[in-house]
């Protein structure tokens, strides 16, 4: 069963790539002795991670609702695309 359409799949891949890049940068920052600048950068990267995780969660919820509405023959009300949440 296909869960994500093409646009949603691309948005998910973008979010996962962003998470991967932020995770690598975070680990590079934690390798040295923490400085104020490094700690501020780590907090910023954690914000990026949180936004992308929330975007993925919202996108999956949208897809679940869309799938449920198709299954039961009801139109999805006020549906938004996964890409509406990516990069916010």
C-alpha positions in Angstrom: 0.0 0.0 0.0 1.4 3.4 -1.0 1.3 5.7 2.0 2.8 8.9 0.6 2.2 10.5 -2.8 5.1 11.9 -4.9 5.1 15.4 -3.4 4.8 14.0 0.2 7.6 11.6 -0.5 9.8 14.4 -1.7 9.0 16.5 1.3 9.8 13.6 3.6 13.1 13.0 1.9 13.9 16.7 2.3 13.2 16.6 6.0 15.2 13.4 6.5 18.2 14.9 4.6 17.9 18.1 6.7 17.8 16.0 9.9 20.8 14.0 8.8 22.8 17.2 8.0 21.9 18.8 11.3 22.8 15.7 13.2 26.3 15.6 11.6 26.9 19.3 12.4 25.7 18.8 16.0 28.1 15.9 16.5 31.0 18.0 15.1 30.1 20.8 17.6 30.1 18.4 20.5 33.5 17.0 19.7 35.3 20.1 21.0 35.2 21.7 24.4 31.8 23.6 24.6 32.0 27.3 24.1 29.2 29.8 24.3 29.2 30.0 20.5 29.1 26.2 20.2 26.3 25.9 22.6 24.2 28.5 20.8 24.9 26.6 17.5 23.8 23.4 19.2 20.5 24.9 20.3 19.9 26.3 16.8 20.5 22.8 15.3 18.1 21.3 17.9 15.5 23.8 16.7 16.1 22.6 13.1 15.7 19.0 14.2 12.5 19.8 16.1 10.9 21.7 13.2 11.7 18.9 10.7 10.3 16.2 13.1 7.1 18.2 13.6 6.8 18.7 9.8 7.2 14.9 9.3 4.6 14.2 12.0 2.1 16.7 10.5 2.7 15.4 7.0 2.1 11.8 8.1 -1.1 12.9 9.9 -2.3 14.6 6.7 -1.6 11.5 4.7 -3.4 9.3 7.3 -6.5 11.5 7.2 -6.4 11.5 3.4 -6.1 7.7 3.3 -9.0 7.3 5.9 -11.2 9.6 3.9 -10.6 7.7 0.7 -11.2 4.4 2.5 -14.6 5.6 3.8 -15.6 7.5 0.7 -15.5 10.9 2.4 -13.7 13.9 1.0 -10.8 15.1 3.1 -11.7 18.3 4.8 -9.3 21.2 4.7 -6.5 18.9 3.6 -3.0 20.5 3.3 0.0 19.1 1.5 3.0 17.8 3.4 5.1 20.4 1.5 3.2 23.1 3.3 5.0 22.1 6.5 8.5 21.6 5.2 11.0 24.3 5.9 8.9 26.3 8.2 
